[in-house]
Amino acid sequence: MKRKTGLRFALLTVLLLALLTGAFFLYFGSYYHALPEALEALSSDDAVTVTREKDGWLLDGPGKTELLIFYPGAKVEAAAYAPLLRQISEGGLDVYLVEMPFRFAIFGLNRAGEIQQRYSDYVNYYVGGHSLGGAMAAVYAAGHDEDSEGDTVQGLFLLAAYPTKPLEEGISVLSVYGSEDGVLNREKLAEGRQYFPAAAKEVEIPGGNHAFFGNYGPQKGDGAAAITPEEQQEITAELLLGTLRGEE
């Protein structure tokens, strides 16, 4: 009797593990794919040299001293953000586009530190991201300010995202989101403002939505944008580059 009970328990355990494993891969295996124009933006030309790395891409433009480390949104193929990040790189800020484990930045929170150590010749480092990627970048920035030991960051770039921990006054912060964003939790966005440094800059893009920061098609629950992805990304790149240059 005990042997049958033990066998039955073992079989149930194996079945439960199999179901959990299947559910895991079903959930994380479903994601938003980068559109063809995004993949094309990962090609090198005279303006930007794109280098494929084990955990992402380095977009090396004319800039020499500053690097932005970018965390993609949840369940979005990282390459989808290449058009936006290419514009930023062309403007003088090199970018490292990170590929996250299972396409969830929560599983790669400290990737920025690894990349900083790998590319240690830069003077200033910034972290940023879209949606959950931005939230995780904010967590990283909160633990790596100018008073921290080890790798530090000088700025945080949030796209449709918000911090959940206090950010030091020494960190430059730019928060950008679209007026038609149907995915962003506005209550959480408002709560997150208490963690901003006093000089943080927040901009709502008229007509922008959640998905148009990348090129991966419509996103479930999002609002209908009144501008194109190209327009939203151009505005976003100009805002970031202008903030770095100290423009109002």
Secondary structure, 3 states (H helix, E strand, C coil): CHHHHHHHHHHHHHHHHHHHHHHHHHHHCCCECCCHHHHHCCCCCCCCEEEEECCEEEEECCCCCEEEEEECCCCECHHHHHHHHHHHHHCCCEEEEECCHHHCHHHHCCHHHHHHHHCCCCCEEEEEEECHHHHHHHHHHHCCCCCCCCCCCCEEEEECCCCCCCCCCCCEEEEEEECCCCCCCHHHHHHHHHHCCCCCEEEEECCCCCHHHCCCCCCCCCCCCCCCHHHHHHHHHHHHHHHHCCCC
